[in-house]
Every structure is written in C-alpha cells, then in structure tokens.
Amino acid sequence: MNNKVAIFALGAKAEVGFDDAENLSRQVAASLEKKGVQTYNTGFVVSDFKSAEKVAQLLQSEDTDAILVCVATWSDDSYVLQFLREINKPIILHSFPHMESGSLCGVMQIASVMNDIGFKNFKTVYAAPGSDESVQGVIEALNSFEDAGEKAADGKAFYIGSIGGRCAGMTEIAFDEFALFEKSGAIVVNISETELIETAQTVKDSDAEAVLSDIQSRGYHIDSSSDDMKLSVKYYLAMKELIKKYGLSGLAIKCYTAFMGKICLGYSLLSDEGYACSCEGDVNSAVMMKILMDVTGECVNNTDILNPLPDDNAIIFAHCGSSGFSIAPNADEVHLAPARIVDVGVCSLFRPKLGTVTAADLVGHGDNLRMSVMTGAAIEKEYLFPGNQACIRFERNVIDICKDVIDKACGHHWMVGYGDVRKELKEYCEKHDIVFQDIT
C-alpha cells in the first residue's frame, strides 16, 4: 500500500471537546506527514448530515488507501454508516484520552455497530494526538489492511426520521435498524416527539397563514375548524423543517393517538413533495414507500387491508387519510375533515384515482426481512371508509389472498403505488437480499 490516508474529525456540538476537534485532526495529520505517511486532511468536522455528505463526496473522488476518523467526542454513529454505504475503503477509528469528551466510548459504539452490520475491515487507535503511539498505531493499521476494502452494502444511504418510536401494541412493525441499513441503505434518525411539538410552536402565524391560503384556494371541501387547519399547517411546516435539518427522505411518526389529525394534512403535502411519510411510527413502511415511490415515480397511498368484498372479488385498502393530493382524481374529490375516532384535526379524505396498482408490505428482521406484493386494479366503489380508500380487484380469489397474507406472515400496513411493478420490486429484493413474496 502507498499508505495514503484521508482524515476527518467526528464530533457532537453539545459534547466537551468539540471545539478542539479540528485541531485534533490537524495534529494527527501533521505527525503522520513527519513519518512519511501521505495524508489528505479534509479539514471537516462531521457533526451533522450536511457535513457528512460533503466529506463523503470529497472522499469518493480522492485516491486514498484508508479513512482515518478522528473521533473527538461521542457522536452520532449514523454519519460513519453513511461512509460505509458509499465508500469502499478501510477505516481507522482514532480515539483520544479525555475524561469528559466521550471519545473512547464513541469509538466503542461505532465499532460495535460496524461489527453487527458485518463490516470487519476497520482498526482502532487510542493515543494522544501527535504522539508516537498515535503515529505507530495508524501505520500498523494501514499496513494490516488488504489492498481492497469492503462495503457494508451497495448504493447510497438515506435517512428516515422516526418520531416517537413505534405505536404500542404493534410489535409486528418493530424495525431492525441493522437489517434496514444493510439491505436498503436506510439509516434511522430517532427524533423526540418534544422536538416536533416545539418546532411546531415556533412556526410564525404569517408562514402558516400563507400555506393555509394556498390550500383554501385549491377547491377542496373543508369541514375542519380554522384552528385545526392552522395547527395542522404548523405541524406540516415543522415536519418540513425537521426534514431539512436531518436530511430526511421520509418520516414515520407515532401518530396513534396523540398526533391523529395533527400531522395527516402535512403528510399529504409532503408526499406530493416526494417524501415517504408512514403512519403509526412504522419505519419499515416508510422504507417501503420510498422504494415504491422510486420505482413508480409518484406518491404512494398508505393503507391497511380492511375488508374483502367477495362479490366484487376486491379488497378495501384504506387508512385515516394522509396520502398525497396528486393521486386524487380531482380537487372536488378531496374532503378535509377531522380524523376518525378522535374527531379532531384534519385528514385528507378521498378515493384515489383508478387503474393498475401494486400493493407492497415490508416486515421482518435480519435475513427474514421480507417484502410481499400483490397487483390488481383499483376500481370504482362507493365510499365505505373515511380515509384514502382504494378498492382493488384481483384475478385471484380475495379470501385466498387474505389467507395467504396471514399464512405468509405479511404485515397489516400496505403501501399502494400505481402500475404493475412486481418485476421491479422482485429485482430490488434479489439485489438487496430481501425475501420476496408475490401474493397474487
């Protein structure tokens, strides 16, 4: 090996020692250069998704043998996961003696995660910056690596925000962060419900009123109160702010029951903007939505399987009402009304447009992460459920389909996209080592 190493620092702004992070990486780089080790010091301190993405872009174009991460403080380990997803290089994790920074335990945490996702091509160094022990440790690590690095998985990482965790009583939707990352590239960002509430409280009335005015001009039927409409818009703007802050591709909020009617309108708006927004804190469904949105090129209907209709050989798929307005036939079909059960807030009620659709579900853990799909035709049917009702007719007997959903251990959340995309989803599963089940 030529022993050329790329260097960046990692730290959390709230931790002791963050202010010294850049200096630590500079000292390490200078001491290595003195011993003849070529370095590429990015000068970055990775502390959020934006800085992580910038460094990842730099490292993709730089010809180096390994990446040296100067872990200045305890930090979010997801930023390192991003590099593992995108860059085929060995990694050296360098921690430093310090009582309060959390540098050492930060490396311990990252190393544990690397091991559990199957990334073994890393070494660790613990020494004072610029010391002989630091230099020798890095050199020994570089010499121990094989010429070719390894990746945890192929493709680009993306972030799904989990706000409040999953709903109580829905153990089936419990998600395996390691499997989701390894197989799809999804990195789960855990966000507190308090941050969502506080962000909504900071939204200016004038900003909310501007969005509200736009919604009112669209020709929708509005039965929710003006106060509920305004609050829902503030939650929409709050969610949008969190998406920007954390670089999210989607959200899974534990809506049932505290946020019912508060986030649904925002979900509809965000779905039309290209974000995957799943109900009841179901991160698996948010990942499934993103996959389906990428394949179909349009927003996806978030549903449950509710009731088979044997006379029509169809099944009613629906949920409370949070799907994108772009899949409504027209504005006259959209009804903004309080959420069912709690009878407050705003839900987007309409029957989505008709045509060929593919419903898909993602559940499971580890190597048993499984995607189930079924394709049919969304047909005209009277409004039987207050939400985004889709009545889907199948060629196969619907009672047999429902039996298979149970027997094959599928979940109860089904994401419905337009077109027959079973082939594309099967290819995705084969590429990413996900179990694939065609129910129809």
KEMI-953259 format. One line per 4 residues: number of its first residue (from 0); their letters; for each residue y, z, x of C-alpha. Coordinates in nm, 2 decimals, always signed. Layout:
# KEMI-953259
NUM	a	Y Z X  ...
This chain:
# KEMI-953259
0	mnnk	+0.00 +0.00 +0.00  +0.36 -0.06 +0.11  +0.44 +0.29 -0.02  +0.75 +0.19 -0.21
4	vaif	+0.82 +0.43 -0.49  +1.06 +0.42 -0.78  +1.23 +0.75 -0.86  +1.40 +0.90 -1.16
8	alga	+1.47 +1.26 -1.28  +1.35 +1.41 -1.61  +1.51 +1.70 -1.79  +1.63 +1.86 -2.11
12	kaev	+2.00 +1.91 -2.15  +1.95 +2.26 -2.31  +1.75 +2.39 -2.01  +1.86 +2.57 -1.70
16	gfdd	+1.87 +2.34 -1.40  +1.96 +2.02 -1.59  +2.29 +1.98 -1.42  +2.11 +1.97 -1.09
20	aenl	+1.86 +1.70 -1.20  +2.03 +1.40 -1.04  +2.08 +1.59 -0.71  +1.71 +1.68 -0.70
24	srqv	+1.60 +1.32 -0.72  +1.86 +1.22 -0.46  +1.73 +1.48 -0.22  +1.38 +1.38 -0.27
28	aasl	+1.47 +1.01 -0.22  +1.67 +1.08 +0.10  +1.39 +1.29 +0.26  +1.13 +1.02 +0.18
32	ekkg	+1.35 +0.75 +0.33  +1.38 +0.95 +0.66  +1.00 +0.94 +0.68  +0.98 +0.57 +0.63
36	vqty	+0.89 +0.56 +0.27  +1.08 +0.29 +0.08  +1.24 +0.42 -0.24  +1.41 +0.27 -0.54
40	ntgf	+1.62 +0.56 -0.69  +1.72 +0.45 -1.04  +1.99 +0.72 -1.04  +1.89 +0.80 -1.40
44	vvsd	+1.82 +1.14 -1.55  +1.59 +1.07 -1.85  +1.68 +1.31 -2.13  +1.66 +1.10 -2.45
48	fksa	+1.51 +0.79 -2.58  +1.80 +0.57 -2.47  +1.78 +0.67 -2.11  +1.40 +0.65 -2.12
52	ekva	+1.42 +0.29 -2.24  +1.68 +0.19 -1.98  +1.47 +0.32 -1.70  +1.16 +0.16 -1.84
56	qllq	+1.34 -0.18 -1.84  +1.45 -0.13 -1.48  +1.10 -0.04 -1.36  +0.94 -0.34 -1.53
60	sedt	+1.14 -0.57 -1.30  +1.12 -0.37 -0.98  +0.83 -0.42 -0.74  +0.71 -0.07 -0.66
64	dail	+0.37 +0.09 -0.59  +0.42 +0.40 -0.80  +0.67 +0.60 -1.01  +0.79 +0.94 -0.89
68	vcva	+0.92 +1.16 -1.17  +1.13 +1.45 -1.06  +1.08 +1.70 -1.34  +1.39 +1.90 -1.31
72	twsd	+1.33 +2.11 -1.62  +1.09 +2.14 -1.90  +1.13 +1.82 -2.10  +1.00 +1.62 -2.40
76	dsyv	+0.68 +1.46 -2.27  +0.71 +1.16 -2.50  +0.95 +0.99 -2.26  +0.68 +0.98 -2.00
80	lqfl	+0.43 +0.85 -2.26  +0.67 +0.56 -2.31  +0.63 +0.46 -1.94  +0.25 +0.48 -1.96
84	rein	+0.26 +0.25 -2.26  +0.47 -0.02 -2.09  +0.43 +0.00 -1.71  +0.12 -0.05 -1.51
88	kpii	+0.19 +0.19 -1.23  +0.05 +0.52 -1.09  +0.27 +0.82 -1.15  +0.36 +1.12 -0.93
92	lhsf	+0.49 +1.43 -1.12  +0.71 +1.64 -0.89  +0.79 +1.99 -0.99  +1.02 +2.24 -0.81
96	phme	+1.03 +2.61 -0.76  +1.27 +2.77 -1.01  +1.22 +3.07 -1.23  +1.42 +2.95 -1.54
100	sgsl	+1.41 +2.57 -1.53  +1.06 +2.53 -1.66  +0.99 +2.26 -1.41  +0.64 +2.37 -1.32
104	cgvm	+0.53 +2.42 -1.68  +0.69 +2.09 -1.78  +0.46 +1.91 -1.53  +0.16 +2.12 -1.66
108	qias	+0.24 +2.00 -2.01  +0.28 +1.63 -1.92  -0.04 +1.64 -1.71  -0.24 +1.78 -2.00
112	vmnd	-0.12 +1.51 -2.23  -0.20 +1.24 -1.97  -0.55 +1.37 -1.94  -0.60 +1.37 -2.31
116	igfk	-0.49 +1.01 -2.36  -0.72 +0.90 -2.07  -0.45 +0.83 -1.81  -0.60 +0.96 -1.48
120	nfkt	-0.40 +0.77 -1.22  -0.15 +1.04 -1.15  -0.09 +1.31 -0.89  +0.13 +1.62 -0.88
124	vyaa	+0.35 +1.77 -0.61  +0.50 +2.12 -0.62  +0.76 +2.19 -0.35  +1.13 +2.24 -0.28
128	pgsd	+1.34 +1.92 -0.28  +1.37 +1.76 +0.06  +1.12 +1.99 +0.22  +0.83 +1.88 +0.45
132	esvq	+0.59 +1.99 +0.18  +0.76 +1.76 -0.07  +0.76 +1.46 +0.16  +0.40 +1.52 +0.27
136	gvie	+0.28 +1.57 -0.09  +0.44 +1.25 -0.21  +0.30 +1.05 +0.09  -0.05 +1.19 +0.03
140	alns	-0.03 +1.10 -0.34  +0.08 +0.74 -0.26  -0.20 +0.69 -0.01  -0.45 +0.82 -0.26
144	feda	-0.37 +0.56 -0.53  -0.56 +0.24 -0.56  -0.36 -0.08 -0.54  -0.38 -0.14 -0.91
148	geka	-0.25 +0.11 -1.16  -0.38 +0.16 -1.51  -0.23 +0.17 -1.85  -0.29 +0.41 -2.13
152	adgk	-0.27 +0.12 -2.38  -0.12 -0.23 -2.42  +0.20 -0.30 -2.59  +0.54 -0.14 -2.65
156	afyi	+0.58 +0.22 -2.76  +0.77 +0.30 -3.08  +0.89 +0.63 -3.23  +0.81 +0.77 -3.58
160	gsig	+1.01 +1.07 -3.69  +0.81 +1.34 -3.86  +1.04 +1.57 -4.05  +0.89 +1.90 -4.17
164	grca	+0.53 +1.80 -4.09  +0.28 +1.70 -4.35  +0.26 +1.83 -4.70  +0.05 +2.14 -4.76
168	gmte	-0.28 +2.07 -4.93  -0.31 +1.71 -4.79  -0.54 +1.78 -4.49  -0.66 +1.42 -4.52
172	iafd	-0.32 +1.29 -4.39  -0.32 +1.52 -4.09  -0.24 +1.29 -3.80  -0.38 +1.26 -3.44
176	efal	-0.09 +1.21 -3.22  -0.31 +1.11 -2.92  -0.51 +0.85 -3.12  -0.19 +0.70 -3.27
180	feks	-0.03 +0.67 -2.93  -0.34 +0.53 -2.76  -0.43 +0.28 -3.03  -0.09 +0.17 -3.18
184	gaiv	+0.18 +0.29 -2.93  +0.33 +0.53 -3.19  +0.50 +0.83 -3.04  +0.56 +1.11 -3.30
188	vnis	+0.91 +1.27 -3.28  +0.89 +1.61 -3.45  +1.22 +1.69 -3.63  +1.30 +2.00 -3.82
192	etel	+1.40 +2.00 -4.19  +1.70 +2.20 -4.09  +1.84 +1.92 -3.87  +1.80 +1.68 -4.16
196	ieta	+1.98 +1.92 -4.40  +2.26 +2.00 -4.15  +2.31 +1.63 -4.07  +2.35 +1.55 -4.44
200	qtvk	+2.60 +1.83 -4.47  +2.82 +1.67 -4.20  +2.84 +1.33 -4.38  +3.20 +1.26 -4.49
204	dsda	+3.27 +1.22 -4.86  +3.45 +0.89 -4.78  +3.15 +0.75 -4.60  +2.92 +0.84 -4.88
208	eavl	+3.15 +0.70 -5.14  +3.17 +0.37 -4.96  +2.79 +0.33 -4.97  +2.78 +0.46 -5.33
212	sdiq	+3.03 +0.20 -5.44  +2.82 -0.08 -5.29  +2.51 +0.05 -5.48  +2.70 +0.07 -5.80
216	srgy	+2.82 -0.29 -5.76  +2.46 -0.43 -5.74  +2.39 -0.42 -6.11  +2.13 -0.15 -6.11
220	hids	+2.07 +0.07 -6.42  +2.18 +0.42 -6.31  +2.08 +0.73 -6.51  +2.10 +0.98 -6.22
224	ssdd	+2.41 +1.20 -6.22  +2.70 +1.12 -6.00  +2.64 +1.44 -5.80  +2.28 +1.35 -5.74
228	mkls	+2.37 +0.99 -5.64  +2.63 +1.12 -5.39  +2.38 +1.37 -5.24  +2.12 +1.10 -5.21
232	vkyy	+2.36 +0.87 -5.03  +2.45 +1.16 -4.79  +2.08 +1.20 -4.71  +2.05 +0.83 -4.65
236	lamk	+2.33 +0.84 -4.40  +2.18 +1.15 -4.24  +1.84 +0.98 -4.20  +2.02 +0.67 -4.06
240	elik	+2.19 +0.90 -3.80  +1.86 +1.06 -3.70  +1.70 +0.72 -3.67  +1.98 +0.62 -3.43
244	kygl	+1.97 +0.95 -3.24  +1.60 +0.94 -3.17  +1.55 +0.56 -3.16  +1.30 +0.57 -3.45
248	sgla	+1.11 +0.28 -3.61  +1.04 +0.49 -3.91  +1.03 +0.82 -4.09  +0.77 +1.05 -4.25
252	ikcy	+0.94 +1.33 -4.44  +0.76 +1.61 -4.62  +0.93 +1.53 -4.95  +0.69 +1.71 -5.19
256	tafm	+0.86 +1.90 -5.34  +1.18 +2.03 -5.17  +1.32 +1.68 -5.09  +1.19 +1.50 -5.40
260	gkic	+1.47 +1.29 -5.54  +1.69 +1.36 -5.24  +1.55 +1.11 -4.98  +1.40 +0.84 -5.21
264	lgys	+1.71 +0.63 -5.25  +1.77 +0.65 -4.88  +1.41 +0.53 -4.82  +1.47 +0.23 -5.04
268	llsd	+1.78 +0.14 -4.84  +1.62 +0.20 -4.50  +1.32 -0.01 -4.60  +1.54 -0.30 -4.66
272	egya	+1.69 -0.25 -4.31  +1.35 -0.27 -4.15  +1.24 +0.09 -4.12  +0.90 +0.22 -4.22
276	csce	+0.95 +0.52 -4.45  +0.65 +0.70 -4.58  +0.63 +0.98 -4.83  +0.48 +1.33 -4.81
280	gdvn	+0.50 +1.36 -4.44  +0.22 +1.11 -4.39  +0.28 +0.98 -4.03  -0.04 +0.76 -4.05
284	savm	+0.11 +0.58 -4.34  +0.44 +0.53 -4.16  +0.25 +0.37 -3.87  +0.05 +0.16 -4.13
288	mkil	+0.38 +0.05 -4.29  +0.52 -0.06 -3.96  +0.21 -0.26 -3.87  +0.22 -0.43 -4.22
292	mdvt	+0.59 -0.49 -4.20  +0.55 -0.66 -3.86  +0.27 -0.88 -4.00  +0.43 -0.98 -4.33
296	gecv	+0.79 -0.98 -4.22  +0.92 -0.78 -4.52  +0.93 -0.43 -4.65  +0.62 -0.26 -4.79
300	nntd	+0.55 -0.08 -5.12  +0.44 +0.29 -5.06  +0.18 +0.37 -5.32  -0.12 +0.58 -5.43
304	ilnp	-0.42 +0.44 -5.61  -0.37 +0.59 -5.96  -0.58 +0.42 -6.22  -0.83 +0.14 -6.25
308	lpdd	-0.80 -0.09 -6.56  -1.14 -0.24 -6.62  -1.02 -0.47 -6.90  -0.78 -0.64 -6.65
312	naii	-1.01 -0.58 -6.35  -0.70 -0.44 -6.19  -0.58 -0.11 -6.04  -0.24 +0.05 -6.08
316	fahc	-0.08 +0.14 -5.75  +0.24 +0.34 -5.76  +0.44 +0.63 -5.63  +0.76 +0.81 -5.72
320	gssg	+0.99 +0.53 -5.63  +1.12 +0.48 -5.28  +1.04 +0.11 -5.19  +1.29 -0.14 -5.07
324	fsia	+1.50 -0.32 -5.33  +1.43 -0.65 -5.17  +1.08 -0.66 -5.33  +1.22 -0.61 -5.68
328	pnad	+1.23 -0.93 -5.89  +1.60 -0.89 -5.95  +1.87 -0.63 -5.98  +1.82 -0.60 -6.36
332	evhl	+1.47 -0.46 -6.29  +1.60 -0.17 -6.08  +1.65 +0.16 -6.25  +1.79 +0.46 -6.05
336	apar	+1.67 +0.78 -6.22  +1.57 +1.14 -6.15  +1.24 +1.19 -5.97  +0.94 +1.26 -6.19
340	ivdv	+0.81 +1.62 -6.20  +1.13 +1.78 -6.07  +1.36 +1.57 -6.29  +1.65 +1.57 -6.04
344	gvcs	+1.78 +1.34 -5.78  +1.74 +0.96 -5.75  +1.44 +0.74 -5.74  +1.42 +0.36 -5.73
348	lfrp	+1.21 +0.26 -6.03  +1.10 -0.10 -6.07  +0.79 -0.32 -6.08  +0.78 -0.52 -5.76
352	klgt	+0.76 -0.89 -5.76  +0.43 -1.06 -5.83  +0.19 -1.26 -5.60  -0.08 -1.22 -5.35
356	vtaa	-0.08 -0.88 -5.18  -0.27 -0.68 -4.92  -0.30 -0.30 -4.96  -0.38 -0.11 -4.65
360	dlvg	-0.46 +0.26 -4.56  -0.48 +0.43 -4.23  -0.65 +0.77 -4.18  -0.88 +0.95 -3.94
364	hgdn	-0.88 +1.09 -3.59  -0.98 +0.98 -3.24  -1.23 +0.70 -3.23  -1.26 +0.74 -3.61
368	lrms	-0.91 +0.62 -3.68  -0.97 +0.37 -3.95  -0.78 +0.10 -4.14  -0.90 +0.00 -4.48
372	vmtg	-0.77 -0.31 -4.66  -0.80 -0.49 -4.99  -0.64 -0.81 -5.11  -0.57 -0.91 -5.47
376	aaie	-0.29 -1.05 -5.70  +0.00 -0.84 -5.83  +0.01 -0.93 -6.20  +0.25 -0.87 -6.49
380	keyl	+0.18 -0.54 -6.66  +0.38 -0.31 -6.89  +0.54 -0.02 -6.71  +0.28 +0.26 -6.71
384	fpgn	+0.41 +0.49 -6.43  +0.77 +0.59 -6.34  +0.79 +0.45 -5.98  +0.73 +0.13 -5.79
388	qaci	+0.43 +0.03 -6.00  +0.21 -0.26 -5.88  -0.08 -0.38 -6.10  -0.32 -0.55 -5.87
392	rfer	-0.61 -0.77 -6.00  -0.91 -0.81 -5.78  -1.21 -1.05 -5.77  -1.45 -0.77 -5.71
396	nvid	-1.52 -0.51 -5.98  -1.25 -0.24 -5.96  -1.48 +0.05 -6.04  -1.69 -0.06 -5.74
400	ickd	-1.37 -0.08 -5.53  -1.27 +0.27 -5.62  -1.62 +0.40 -5.55  -1.60 +0.23 -5.20
404	vidk	-1.26 +0.39 -5.13  -1.44 +0.72 -5.18  -1.77 +0.64 -5.01  -1.59 +0.49 -4.70
408	acgh	-1.36 +0.79 -4.67  -1.03 +0.60 -4.72  -0.72 +0.79 -4.80  -0.51 +0.81 -5.12
412	hwmv	-0.20 +0.65 -4.97  -0.20 +0.27 -4.97  +0.08 +0.05 -4.83  +0.11 -0.28 -5.02
416	gygd	+0.25 -0.59 -4.84  +0.28 -0.95 -4.96  +0.03 -1.22 -4.86  -0.34 -1.21 -4.77
420	vrke	-0.31 -1.06 -4.41  -0.66 -0.92 -4.38  -0.73 -1.16 -4.09  -0.42 -1.05 -3.90
424	lkey	-0.50 -0.68 -3.97  -0.86 -0.72 -3.86  -0.74 -0.88 -3.53  -0.50 -0.60 -3.48
428	cekh	-0.78 -0.34 -3.52  -1.01 -0.53 -3.29  -0.74 -0.54 -3.02  -0.65 -0.17 -3.06
432	divf	-1.00 -0.03 -3.11  -0.93 +0.08 -3.47  -1.22 +0.09 -3.72  -1.16 -0.19 -3.98
436	qdit	-1.29 -0.18 -4.33  -1.25 -0.46 -4.58  -1.29 -0.31 -4.93  -1.27 -0.64 -5.12
